[in-house]
């Protein structure tokens, strides 16, 4: 095989290898980003739970305070 053919094969193998390494780096960066996004999502869920509206079980308190509200409406 002539030297030009060997040079072409070596150069194309180097290009493929460099492309594969670049793609592997992209995969590792995307996995790191995914892990960070999962942590952020967990933090957002925690904040959402801490700032949620008052539970429905306080409906009995509102029912107990209805006479007070009615009195205040008459004043």
DOKOL-634700 format. One line per 3 residues: their letters; for each residue x negated, y, z negated of N, C-alpha, C. Coordinates in pm, whole numbers, plus 50000, padded with zeros to 5 digits. Layout:
N
A	X:Y:Z:X:Y:Z:X:Y:Z; ...
This chain:
75
XXX	49916:49884:50000:50000:50000:50000:49911:50123:50000; 49947:50221:50081:49863:50341:50088:49869:50422:49958; 49771:50507:49943:49760:50587:49821:49877:50684:49807
XXX	49932:50732:49915:50045:50825:49909:50168:50756:49850; 50186:50629:49881:50300:50555:49827:50283:50537:49676; 50161:50502:49633:50136:50488:49488:50156:50621:49415
XXX	50110:50727:49474:50126:50859:49412:50274:50895:49401; 50352:50863:49504:50495:50889:49501:50563:50808:49391; 50527:50681:49378:50585:50596:49275:50549:50646:49134
XXX	50425:50685:49116:50381:50731:48984:50450:50863:48949; 50456:50953:49044:50520:51083:49019:50669:51065:48991; 50737:50979:49068:50880:50957:49045:50904:50886:48911
XXX	50812:50795:48871:50825:50731:48741:50808:50832:48628; 50714:50925:48644:50696:51030:48544:50818:51120:48534; 50878:51154:48648:50998:51238:48648:51112:51166:48577
XXX	51130:51037:48606:51238:50960:48541:51212:50949:48391; 51088:50926:48352:51055:50913:48210:51078:51045:48137; 51039:51157:48197:51060:51287:48133:51209:51319:48122
XXX	51285:51282:48222:51429:51304:48218:51493:51218:48108; 51448:51094:48094:51501:51007:47989:51468:51061:47850; 51347:51111:47832:51310:51169:47702:51395:51292:47674
XXX	51417:51374:47773:51502:51492:47756:51645:51454:47718; 51698:51352:47783:51834:51307:47751:51842:51247:47610; 51739:51176:47569:51737:51123:47432:51734:51237:47330
XXX	51660:51342:47358:51658:51457:47267:51795:51522:47258; 51865:51531:47371:52000:51587:47371:52092:51500:47286; 52079:51368:47298:52162:51276:47219:52137:51297:47070
XXX	52012:51308:47030:51980:51326:46888:52030:51462:46837; 52020:51565:46919:52071:51696:46878:52223:51692:46864; 52291:51626:46956:52436:51617:46948:52480:51537:46825
XXX	52405:51434:46789:52439:51359:46667:52420:51446:46543; 52317:51527:46540:52295:51617:46427:52407:51720:46419; 52450:51771:46533:52560:51867:46537:52688:51801:46488
XXX	52712:51676:46528:52831:51603:46484:52832:51587:46333; 52718:51554:46274:52711:51540:46129:52740:51673:46060; 52687:51781:46114:52713:51913:46056:52860:51950:46069
XXX	52920:51921:46182:53062:51952:46202:53149:51870:46108; 53112:51747:46080:53189:51666:45985:53182:51727:45845; 53065:51779:45806:53052:51844:45676:53135:51971:45671
XXX	53131:52049:45779:53210:52172:45784:53359:52140:45777; 53402:52038:45848:53542:51999:45845:53584:51958:45704; 53496:51885:45635:53526:51848:45497:53538:51971:45408
XXX	53452:52068:45429:53459:52192:45352:53586:52270:45381; 53625:52274:45506:53748:52345:45544:53869:52275:45483; 53870:52142:45482:53979:52069:45420:53986:52098:45270
XXX	53871:52106:45204:53870:52136:45061:53925:52276:45035; 53886:52372:45116:53937:52508:45100:54088:52511:45126; 54133:52437:45226:54277:52433:45256:54355:52375:45139
XXX	54302:52273:45074:54370:52215:44958:54371:52311:44841; 54262:52383:44821:54255:52475:44707:54343:52598:44727; 54368:52635:44850:54449:52754:44877:54588:52719:44927
XXX	54631:52596:44905:54763:52554:44952:54872:52628:44874; 54990:52628:44931:55102:52694:44865:55143:52616:44740; 55225:52678:44659:55270:52616:44534:55351:52491:44567
XXX	55329:52384:44494:55401:52259:44524:55552:52272:44504; 55624:52181:44562:55770:52182:44553:55821:52150:44412; 55738:52092:44328:55785:52056:44194:55817:52179:44110
XXX	55777:52296:44155:55811:52418:44082:55951:52468:44116; 56024:52391:44195:56161:52430:44227:56246:52431:44101; 56218:52342:44006:56296:52341:43881:56271:52469:43801
XXX	56150:52522:43807:56120:52648:43738:56199:52761:43802; 56204:52762:43932:56282:52865:44002:56430:52853:43967; 56478:52731:43956:56619:52712:43920:56645:52760:43778
XXX	56550:52739:43689:56566:52786:43551:56564:52938:43542; 56494:53003:43631:56484:53148:43628:56594:53218:43709; 56687:53142:43765:56793:53201:43844:56877:53300:43764
XXX	56914:53270:43637:56990:53370:43561:56913:53502:43543; 56783:53494:43524:56702:53616:43509:56703:53695:43638; 56688:53625:43751:56690:53691:43881:56825:53757:43906
XXX	56933:53687:43872:57068:53744:43890:57086:53868:43803; 57036:53864:43680:57047:53981:43593:56970:54099:43649; 56850:54071:43698:56768:54179:43755:56831:54239:43878
XXX	56905:54159:43952:56973:54209:44072:57086:54304:44036; 57145:54285:43917:57255:54373:43878:57206:54506:43822; 57079:54512:43782:57028:54635:43719:56999:54741:43820
